[in-house]
């Protein structure tokens, strides 16, 4: 598996870090720069042309480490060359922001820690000699699948040249994952994971036929179109890519590799699994196929044309992997590597203990709960439970005496790893000791401080229609601790999907949810915790009998505490117009000491939201509690009235995410 042409990945990571933790230091002659900091591109990005000799990024400049948006933008937009190491999760503000990268830059993730959330990068006319590597770029999605409004790409290039995009995980953006436009040329895109998107990789937006592009060793899955769509490219070399349409997902491919316009494409040793119309071309395009494998594909599979045959080896050297090896090779090798962007290959291993769960026996544990049980009580450092793709039908409880636990799906999509069970409040316990009750019905229960769920799905699939004879509250995820971070997850259910509590009534319990999906119909975001739902999609579901009626939130906030904040999110779903409330006030047991709070701000509300979006509960008037909106948009938004309170600008300034989280800054670990 080649990282740099002829250099195996393990060897490429063997250097010593040239930067110091607190500042920016250029590598000295006495200290060899790590191989990843001096790596140069292969493919067309390696070709000397347009006054640029290959692509080496910021190799000749200083190496800096960034953990904030301000620092990333400062160095990426600077005139000087830089190797920019991204060592944290950086949230784009506003969502959709694309940093305008200037020439002579390497932007590289530090191991798997470098993540860009809610935006990406833009390379404009004439920008050249740029490397973007080893990053996760994700979650600018705005709730509309074929989004014609939000042009939020992972990486967009307009007239750039000599660019290398390598070993990234780019997924779930609002428009496309990668766009190469307006004669961008001498581009190599390699070893990336591209997934969970309508449009994967678009190339073109020009009538000129001048671009030269290499696309190799990319795993493209759960994408509908532009896989890639290659329009008017003089030389398009695609090899050893893996295109996968998984029949078990909601996303169906419309086509695979597409040679458009006057493109001259050579397609070699690629593997197409389950794709519809795996290879297509316009009649004006030339497409030569060699050594490809098609498994379970259907529809058009084309080649031909009248263009002049060409040999990539007249431009650069390359070696083909065997086609049969491609799926396994890319499943293990595409995307961010722990050995890139770090001081040594062992850095990531020293920061946390990792326990691996796999249904197929390839991990140490076969169930998630078994891995949780293996975490020592009173542990003082991070334990990552890495769960391989699969459906795990079990309940999971992380007890209070096991803090600092991360349960993380290891697949390329949050849909790959699913923890699911079907208990409800009225379900009888197998030991005959009664029913589970609402909290006890949870599929996953997190009771320990400083714990995280990442890149997976938690579902309660209790069948309400079949069990109308029992209490049908059915919790998918329960949290009852402080500093809980849910990042890139799906939480699925019907009534009471996501319950967020505290360890005790007098305890603080903060929950931060980002870049996630929450689905349900009745009171499905509820509890007394101080909770933020940020940059996420809240999906409204019909009831078990097909009717549309429900409530998003049901806070039971203690007086003097913050309740539920929905911020920069989207609320939508396939339900009737004006059928859902944003929330109602829950006073558990008729308590008069609680002061429920929900604020919904800077969010997009669909027409499903009622014009009077708040409701009473249990004989208590919502107007006596704390319910408000600020700067929402969409068909379900409305103006200020006695039935629809809106915060003033001054009030809104005191209801920001930081006001909810206080001294805690959630960081993916």
TIKOL-369805 format. One record per residue (C-alpha): x, y, z. Coordinates in nm, 2 decimals. Example, Ala and Ser with C-alpha at 12.3 -4.5 7.8 and 13.67 -1.06 7.14 Angstrom:
# residues 2
       px       py       pz
     1.23    -0.45     0.78
     1.37    -0.11     0.71
END
This chain:
# residues 669
       px       py       pz
     0.00     0.00     0.00
     0.19     0.31    -0.12
     0.16     0.64     0.06
     0.43     0.82    -0.13
     0.52     0.65    -0.46
     0.75     0.36    -0.36
     0.73     0.43     0.01
     0.52     0.20     0.23
     0.30     0.37     0.49
     0.48     0.23     0.78
     0.81     0.37     0.66
     0.66     0.70     0.57
     0.57     0.75     0.94
     0.91     0.68     1.08
     1.04     1.04     1.10
     1.05     1.26     1.41
     0.82     1.55     1.45
     0.98     1.88     1.36
     0.74     2.11     1.54
     0.72     2.18     1.91
     0.40     2.17     2.11
     0.36     2.53     2.18
     0.49     2.70     1.87
     0.61     2.69     1.51
     0.95     2.56     1.43
     1.11     2.50     1.09
     1.28     2.16     1.07
     1.66     2.21     1.12
     1.93     2.02     0.94
     2.00     1.83     1.27
     1.64     1.71     1.31
     1.50     1.52     1.02
     1.14     1.62     0.93
     0.89     1.34     0.94
     0.82     1.17     0.61
     0.46     1.29     0.61
     0.57     1.66     0.64
     0.79     1.62     0.33
     0.58     1.38     0.13
     0.51     1.47    -0.24
     0.23     1.37    -0.46
     0.20     1.10    -0.72
    -0.01     1.09    -1.03
    -0.07     1.41    -1.24
     0.00     1.62    -0.93
     0.36     1.51    -0.95
     0.41     1.64    -1.31
     0.62     1.95    -1.37
     0.41     2.20    -1.55
     0.27     2.56    -1.54
     0.59     2.67    -1.36
     0.54     2.43    -1.07
     0.76     2.13    -1.02
     0.54     1.86    -0.87
     0.33     1.91    -0.55
     0.49     1.93    -0.21
     0.27     2.18    -0.03
     0.42     2.37     0.26
     0.74     2.16     0.28
     0.97     2.46     0.26
     0.79     2.66     0.53
     0.73     2.63     0.90
     0.53     2.36     1.07
     0.25     2.48     1.29
    -0.01     2.30     1.50
    -0.37     2.44     1.51
    -0.67     2.36     1.73
    -0.90     2.65     1.65
    -1.07     2.79     1.35
    -0.90     3.12     1.39
    -0.55     2.96     1.37
    -0.64     2.73     1.09
    -0.77     3.02     0.88
    -0.48     3.24     0.97
    -0.22     3.00     0.84
    -0.42     2.85     0.55
    -0.48     3.20     0.40
    -0.13     3.33     0.46
     0.11     3.41     0.18
     0.39     3.21     0.33
     0.43     2.83     0.30
     0.32     2.63     0.60
     0.27     2.27     0.70
    -0.05     2.30     0.91
    -0.12     2.02     1.15
    -0.48     2.00     1.26
    -0.48     1.85     1.60
    -0.85     1.89     1.71
    -1.20     1.89     1.59
    -1.27     2.24     1.44
    -1.62     2.36     1.39
    -1.68     2.59     1.10
    -1.86     2.91     1.19
    -2.09     2.98     1.01
    -2.19     2.64     0.89
    -2.08     2.60     0.53
    -1.77     2.82     0.56
    -1.50     2.72     0.32
    -1.15     2.85     0.41
    -0.98     3.01     0.11
    -0.65     2.82     0.10
    -0.36     3.00    -0.06
    -0.07     2.84    -0.24
     0.22     2.63    -0.09
     0.03     2.48     0.20
     0.01     2.13     0.35
    -0.30     2.09     0.57
    -0.27     1.75     0.75
    -0.46     1.59     1.03
    -0.27     1.48     1.34
    -0.34     1.11     1.34
    -0.72     1.07     1.35
    -0.77     1.38     1.56
    -0.79     1.63     1.28
    -1.16     1.70     1.19
    -1.33     1.98     1.01
    -1.70     1.99     1.09
    -1.97     2.19     0.91
    -1.75     2.33     0.63
    -1.44     2.28     0.42
    -1.18     2.43     0.19
    -1.18     2.64    -0.12
    -0.89     2.67    -0.37
    -0.94     2.96    -0.61
    -0.80     3.06    -0.95
    -0.43     3.01    -0.97
    -0.39     2.86    -0.63
    -0.13     2.58    -0.66
     0.10     2.34    -0.47
    -0.16     2.25    -0.20
    -0.18     1.92    -0.01
    -0.49     1.83     0.20
    -0.43     1.50     0.38
    -0.54     1.28     0.67
    -0.85     1.49     0.77
    -1.21     1.40     0.84
    -1.42     1.67     0.67
    -1.79     1.61     0.76
    -2.14     1.72     0.85
    -2.24     2.03     0.67
    -2.57     1.86     0.57
    -2.87     2.08     0.61
    -3.15     1.82     0.60
    -3.22     1.82     0.23
    -3.08     1.53     0.02
    -3.05     1.69    -0.32
    -2.97     2.04    -0.18
    -3.00     2.32    -0.44
    -2.96     2.60    -0.19
    -2.65     2.53     0.03
    -2.33     2.49    -0.17
    -2.13     2.35     0.11
    -1.86     2.13    -0.03
    -1.58     1.94     0.15
    -1.32     2.07    -0.09
    -1.39     2.29    -0.39
    -1.13     2.39    -0.65
    -1.19     2.66    -0.91
    -0.90     2.70    -1.15
    -0.64     2.56    -0.91
    -0.34     2.34    -1.02
    -0.10     2.10    -0.85
    -0.33     1.97    -0.57
    -0.30     1.65    -0.38
    -0.61     1.52    -0.18
    -0.50     1.21     0.01
    -0.61     0.98     0.30
    -0.92     1.19     0.40
    -1.26     1.09     0.51
    -1.51     1.33     0.35
    -1.88     1.27     0.42
    -2.22     1.41     0.47
    -2.19     1.76     0.33
    -2.47     1.97     0.19
    -2.37     1.97    -0.18
    -2.08     1.77    -0.29
    -1.78     1.61    -0.12
    -1.52     1.72    -0.38
    -1.57     1.96    -0.67
    -1.29     2.01    -0.92
    -1.41     2.30    -1.14
    -1.31     2.55    -1.41
    -1.00     2.38    -1.55
    -0.84     2.27    -1.22
    -0.56     2.05    -1.34
    -0.26     1.85    -1.22
    -0.48     1.70    -0.95
    -0.44     1.37    -0.77
    -0.71     1.23    -0.54
    -0.60     0.92    -0.36
    -0.67     0.69    -0.07
    -0.98     0.88     0.04
    -1.31     0.76     0.19
    -1.61     0.94     0.02
    -1.95     0.85     0.16
    -2.30     0.94     0.27
    -2.37     1.20     0.01
    -2.58     1.27    -0.29
    -2.29     1.39    -0.50
    -1.95     1.25    -0.43
    -1.70     1.41    -0.68
    -1.78     1.64    -0.96
    -1.53     1.74    -1.23
    -1.59     2.00    -1.50
    -1.79     2.33    -1.52
    -1.59     2.43    -1.83
    -1.60     2.39    -2.21
    -1.22     2.37    -2.22
    -1.05     2.03    -2.25
    -0.73     2.09    -2.07
    -0.74     1.92    -1.72
    -0.52     1.63    -1.63
    -0.64     1.43    -1.32
    -0.55     1.11    -1.14
    -0.80     0.94    -0.91
    -0.68     0.62    -0.74
    -0.74     0.40    -0.44
    -1.05     0.58    -0.32
    -1.34     0.40    -0.15
    -1.67     0.56    -0.26
    -1.98     0.42    -0.09
    -2.33     0.53     0.00
    -2.33     0.80    -0.27
    -2.59     0.85    -0.54
    -2.41     1.03    -0.82
    -2.08     1.19    -0.94
    -1.88     0.89    -0.85
    -1.70     1.08    -1.01
    -1.86     1.26    -1.30
    -1.57     1.37    -1.52
    -1.65     1.64    -1.78
    -1.42     1.77    -2.04
    -1.10     1.63    -1.89
    -0.81     1.59    -2.13
    -0.66     1.29    -1.94
    -0.85     1.12    -1.67
    -0.67     0.83    -1.51
    -0.89     0.63    -1.27
    -0.74     0.31    -1.11
    -0.78     0.08    -0.81
    -1.09     0.26    -0.68
    -1.37     0.07    -0.50
    -1.73     0.18    -0.57
    -1.98     0.02    -0.34
    -2.36     0.04    -0.33
    -2.47    -0.14    -0.02
    -2.82    -0.28    -0.07
    -2.89    -0.24     0.30
    -2.90     0.14     0.31
    -3.14     0.40     0.19
    -2.90     0.54    -0.07
    -2.91     0.40    -0.42
    -2.65     0.47    -0.68
    -2.77     0.62    -1.01
    -2.44     0.57    -1.18
    -2.07     0.50    -1.11
    -1.78     0.64    -1.32
    -1.90     0.88    -1.58
    -1.70     1.01    -1.88
    -1.88     1.33    -1.99
    -1.83     1.57    -2.27
    -1.49     1.52    -2.45
    -1.32     1.35    -2.16
    -1.05     1.09    -2.24
    -1.06     0.84    -1.96
    -0.85     0.54    -1.88
    -1.02     0.32    -1.61
    -0.81     0.04    -1.47
    -0.83    -0.24    -1.20
    -1.12    -0.09    -1.02
    -1.39    -0.28    -0.83
    -1.76    -0.21    -0.87
    -1.99    -0.37    -0.61
    -2.37    -0.35    -0.65
    -2.36    -0.03    -0.86
    -2.63     0.07    -1.10
    -2.49     0.18    -1.44
    -2.13     0.13    -1.31
    -1.95     0.28    -1.61
    -2.11     0.52    -1.86
    -1.99     0.77    -2.12
    -2.13     1.04    -2.34
    -2.10     0.96    -2.71
    -1.84     1.24    -2.74
    -1.62     1.09    -2.47
    -1.35     0.83    -2.50
    -1.33     0.56    -2.23
    -1.09     0.27    -2.22
    -1.14    -0.01    -1.96
    -0.88    -0.26    -1.84
    -0.90    -0.52    -1.57
    -1.21    -0.40    -1.38
    -1.44    -0.63    -1.18
    -1.82    -0.59    -1.16
    -2.00    -0.77    -0.89
    -2.37    -0.75    -0.86
    -2.39    -0.45    -1.09
    -2.67    -0.37    -1.34
    -2.74    -0.13    -1.62
    -2.49     0.05    -1.84
    -2.13    -0.06    -1.86
    -1.97     0.12    -2.15
    -1.64     0.19    -2.32
    -1.53     0.31    -2.66
    -1.50     0.64    -2.84
    -1.28     0.79    -3.11
    -1.03     0.98    -2.90
    -0.65     0.91    -2.91
    -0.53     0.64    -2.67
    -0.28     0.76    -2.41
    -0.05     0.60    -2.16
    -0.02     0.75    -1.81
     0.34     0.62    -1.78
     0.44     0.88    -2.04
     0.36     1.13    -1.76
     0.43     0.95    -1.43
     0.51     0.61    -1.29
     0.25     0.40    -1.11
     0.19     0.04    -1.01
    -0.15    -0.13    -1.02
    -0.28    -0.34    -0.73
    -0.47    -0.66    -0.82
    -0.83    -0.58    -0.87
    -0.95    -0.87    -0.65
    -0.75    -0.72    -0.36
    -0.90    -0.37    -0.39
    -1.20    -0.40    -0.16
    -1.00    -0.53     0.13
    -0.71    -0.30     0.06
    -0.92     0.01     0.07
    -1.14    -0.09     0.36
    -0.82    -0.12     0.57
    -0.62     0.16     0.41
    -0.83     0.44     0.28
    -0.90     0.74     0.50
    -0.70     0.90     0.79
    -0.41     0.71     0.93
    -0.29     0.73     1.29
     0.07     0.74     1.16
     0.03     1.06     0.96
     0.07     1.40     1.12
     0.20     1.26     1.45
     0.54     1.25     1.62
     0.56     0.87     1.57
     0.34     0.58     1.49
     0.30     0.51     1.86
     0.16     0.85     1.96
    -0.21     0.76     1.92
    -0.17     0.44     2.10
    -0.03     0.61     2.41
    -0.33     0.85     2.45
    -0.60     0.59     2.51
    -0.66     0.23     2.57
    -0.86     0.08     2.29
    -1.09    -0.22     2.32
    -1.22    -0.37     2.00
    -1.57    -0.52     1.95
    -1.66    -0.73     1.65
    -1.95    -0.97     1.59
    -1.74    -1.18     1.35
    -1.48    -1.27     1.62
    -1.21    -1.04     1.48
    -1.21    -0.83     1.79
    -1.13    -0.91     2.15
    -1.50    -0.88     2.25
    -1.82    -1.00     2.07
    -2.06    -0.75     2.24
    -2.03    -0.39     2.34
    -2.14    -0.47     2.70
    -1.85    -0.72     2.73
    -1.61    -0.44     2.64
    -1.77    -0.20     2.89
    -1.74    -0.47     3.16
    -1.37    -0.50     3.09
    -1.31    -0.13     3.17
    -1.17    -0.11     3.53
    -1.39     0.06     3.79
    -1.25     0.40     3.87
    -1.04     0.43     3.56
    -0.86     0.76     3.53
    -0.78     0.78     3.16
    -0.97     0.75     2.83
    -1.08     0.41     2.72
    -1.20     0.38     2.36
    -1.44     0.10     2.27
    -1.40     0.06     1.90
    -1.70    -0.12     1.76
    -1.66    -0.27     1.41
    -1.95    -0.25     1.16
    -2.25    -0.47     1.23
    -2.58    -0.48     1.41
    -2.55    -0.55     1.79
    -2.88    -0.65     1.94
    -2.81    -0.59     2.30
    -2.86    -0.34     2.58
    -2.55    -0.15     2.70
    -2.49     0.02     3.03
    -2.19     0.23     3.12
    -2.20     0.25     3.50
    -2.12     0.56     3.70
    -1.79     0.42     3.83
    -1.64     0.39     3.48
    -1.58     0.75     3.35
    -1.38     0.86     3.04
    -1.53     0.59     2.81
    -1.58     0.65     2.44
    -1.79     0.40     2.24
    -1.71     0.46     1.87
    -1.82     0.29     1.55
    -1.52     0.21     1.33
    -1.70     0.21     1.00
    -1.70     0.49     0.74
    -2.06     0.58     0.82
    -2.26     0.62     1.14
    -2.50     0.38     0.99
    -2.24     0.10     0.98
    -2.25     0.03     1.35
    -2.59    -0.02     1.51
    -2.68    -0.09     1.87
    -3.05    -0.18     1.89
    -3.30    -0.33     2.13
    -3.67    -0.32     2.19
    -3.76    -0.27     2.55
    -4.04    -0.03     2.65
    -4.15     0.11     2.98
    -4.42    -0.15     3.01
    -4.20    -0.45     2.90
    -4.18    -0.71     3.18
    -3.84    -0.80     3.31
    -3.74    -1.16     3.25
    -3.68    -1.22     3.62
    -4.04    -1.13     3.70
    -3.95    -0.83     3.91
    -4.18    -0.59     3.73
    -4.15    -0.37     3.42
    -3.85    -0.17     3.30
    -4.01     0.17     3.34
    -3.90     0.46     3.11
    -3.53     0.50     3.20
    -3.49     0.12     3.23
    -3.61     0.07     2.87
    -3.30     0.24     2.73
    -3.10     0.05     2.46
    -2.78     0.24     2.57
    -2.75     0.39     2.92
    -2.45     0.62     2.99
    -2.42     0.69     3.36
    -2.05     0.79     3.37
    -1.90     1.14     3.35
    -1.68     1.25     3.06
    -1.81     0.98     2.82
    -1.87     0.99     2.45
    -2.06     0.82     2.17
    -1.93     0.87     1.82
    -2.00     0.75     1.46
    -2.27     0.50     1.54
    -2.65     0.44     1.56
    -2.85     0.37     1.87
    -3.21     0.25     1.82
    -3.50     0.14     2.02
    -3.72    -0.06     1.77
    -4.01    -0.14     2.01
    -4.32    -0.22     1.80
    -4.59     0.02     1.94
    -4.86    -0.11     1.70
    -4.82    -0.46     1.83
    -4.81    -0.36     2.20
    -5.08    -0.10     2.26
    -5.16    -0.29     2.58
    -4.85    -0.17     2.77
    -4.68     0.17     2.84
    -4.50     0.24     2.52
    -4.23     0.49     2.61
    -3.92     0.34     2.47
    -3.58     0.51     2.52
    -3.30     0.46     2.27
    -3.03     0.65     2.46
    -3.03     0.76     2.83
    -2.76     0.98     2.97
    -2.74     1.05     3.35
    -2.40     1.21     3.40
    -2.20     1.52     3.33
    -1.99     1.61     3.02
    -2.15     1.37     2.78
    -2.05     1.43     2.41
    -2.26     1.27     2.13
    -2.08     1.33     1.80
    -2.19     1.21     1.46
    -2.45     0.97     1.59
    -2.81     0.87     1.50
    -3.05     0.82     1.78
    -3.37     0.64     1.66
    -3.70     0.58     1.83
    -4.06     0.69     1.86
    -4.18     0.82     2.20
    -3.90     0.92     2.45
    -3.61     0.85     2.21
    -3.35     1.05     2.39
    -3.36     1.09     2.77
    -3.11     1.32     2.92
    -3.10     1.33     3.30
    -2.85     1.40     3.58
    -2.70     1.17     3.84
    -2.92     1.33     4.10
    -3.16     1.62     4.12
    -2.89     1.84     4.27
    -2.62     1.74     4.03
    -2.52     1.91     3.71
    -2.55     1.70     3.39
    -2.43     1.86     3.06
    -2.48     1.70     2.73
    -2.34     1.83     2.40
    -2.48     1.67     2.07
    -2.33     1.77     1.74
    -2.36     1.67     1.38
    -2.62     1.41     1.47
    -2.97     1.28     1.39
    -3.25     1.24     1.64
    -3.58     1.08     1.53
    -3.91     1.04     1.71
    -4.26     1.17     1.76
    -4.36     1.23     2.13
    -4.14     1.40     2.38
    -3.84     1.25     2.21
    -3.58     1.49     2.34
    -3.65     1.52     2.72
    -3.52     1.53     3.07
    -3.36     1.76     3.33
    -3.01     1.78     3.19
    -2.85     2.09     3.05
    -2.83     1.99     2.69
    -2.73     2.14     2.36
    -2.84     2.00     2.02
    -2.60     2.17     1.78
    -2.58     2.15     1.40
    -2.80     1.84     1.39
    -3.11     1.72     1.22
    -3.42     1.64     1.43
    -3.65     1.42     1.22
    -4.02     1.40     1.30
    -4.19     1.07     1.26
    -4.55     0.96     1.22
    -4.72     0.77     1.51
    -4.77     0.40     1.50
    -5.11     0.44     1.35
    -4.99     0.67     1.07
    -5.11     0.99     1.22
    -4.90     1.30     1.25
    -4.90     1.46     1.60
    -4.63     1.51     1.85
    -4.38     1.71     2.06
    -4.01     1.75     2.01
    -3.89     1.84     2.36
    -4.02     1.79     2.71
    -3.77     1.95     2.95
    -3.80     1.91     3.33
    -3.52     2.16     3.41
    -3.45     2.24     3.77
    -3.50     2.60     3.86
    -3.19     2.81     3.82
    -3.04     2.57     3.56
    -3.02     2.57     3.18
    -3.25     2.33     3.00
    -3.25     2.23     2.63
    -3.09     2.44     2.36
    -3.15     2.36     1.99
    -2.90     2.56     1.80
    -2.81     2.58     1.42
    -3.01     2.27     1.35
    -3.29     2.15     1.12
    -3.63     2.02     1.23
    -3.82     1.83     0.95
    -3.98     1.51     0.86
    -4.24     1.33     0.65
    -4.54     1.44     0.86
    -4.84     1.66     0.81
    -4.82     2.04     0.80
    -4.86     2.21     1.14
    -4.88     1.88     1.33
    -4.59     1.91     1.58
    -4.51     2.13     1.88
    -4.15     2.23     1.95
    -4.21     2.13     2.31
    -4.41     2.11     2.63
    -4.33     2.16     2.99
    -4.28     1.85     3.20
    -4.33     1.88     3.57
    -4.25     1.52     3.69
    -4.50     1.41     3.95
    -4.66     1.75     3.95
    -4.34     1.91     4.09
    -4.36     2.29     4.14
    -3.98     2.32     4.19
    -3.88     2.27     3.83
    -3.87     2.55     3.57
    -3.86     2.37     3.23
    -3.66     2.54     2.95
    -3.63     2.50     2.58
    -3.47     2.75     2.35
    -3.47     2.70     1.97
    -3.25     2.94     1.78
    -3.08     3.00     1.45
    -3.25     2.68     1.32
    -3.45     2.58     1.02
    -3.81     2.47     1.09
    -4.02     2.29     0.84
    -4.39     2.35     0.78
    -4.46     2.06     1.02
    -4.41     2.30     1.32
    -4.73     2.46     1.45
    -4.77     2.84     1.44
    -4.82     2.82     1.82
    -4.53     2.58     1.89
    -4.55     2.53     2.27
    -4.80     2.33     2.47
    -4.91     2.28     2.83
    -4.85     1.95     3.01
    -4.99     1.80     3.33
    -5.20     2.11     3.42
    -4.90     2.35     3.41
    -4.90     2.64     3.17
    -4.59     2.66     2.94
    -4.61     3.04     2.97
    -4.51     3.01     3.34
    -4.19     2.83     3.23
    -3.91     2.92     2.99
    -3.98     2.86     2.62
    -3.85     3.09     2.34
    -3.71     3.12     1.99
    -3.46     3.34     1.82
    -3.38     3.40     1.45
    -3.53     3.08     1.32
    -3.61     3.03     0.95
    -3.81     2.81     0.72
    -4.18     2.75     0.66
    -4.24     2.66     1.03
    -4.08     2.98     1.17
    -4.29     3.27     1.29
    -4.29     3.62     1.43
    -4.31     3.72     1.79
    -4.64     3.70     1.97
    -4.77     3.61     2.32
    -4.80     3.25     2.19
    -4.46     3.25     2.03
    -4.20     3.44     2.24
    -3.89     3.55     2.07
    -3.57     3.65     2.24
    -3.43     4.00     2.20
    -3.08     4.04     2.07
    -2.96     4.11     2.43
    -3.14     3.81     2.57
    -3.00     3.59     2.28
    -2.65     3.70     2.37
    -2.70     3.52     2.71
    -2.83     3.20     2.55
    -2.54     3.08     2.35
    -2.38     2.74     2.35
    -2.11     2.86     2.58
    -2.37     2.97     2.84
    -2.50     2.61     2.85
    -2.16     2.44     2.87
    -1.98     2.67     3.11
    -1.62     2.57     3.17
    -1.65     2.26     2.95
    -1.53     2.25     2.59
    -1.63     1.92     2.43
    -1.34     1.76     2.25
    -1.36     1.43     2.05
    -1.15     1.17     2.23
END
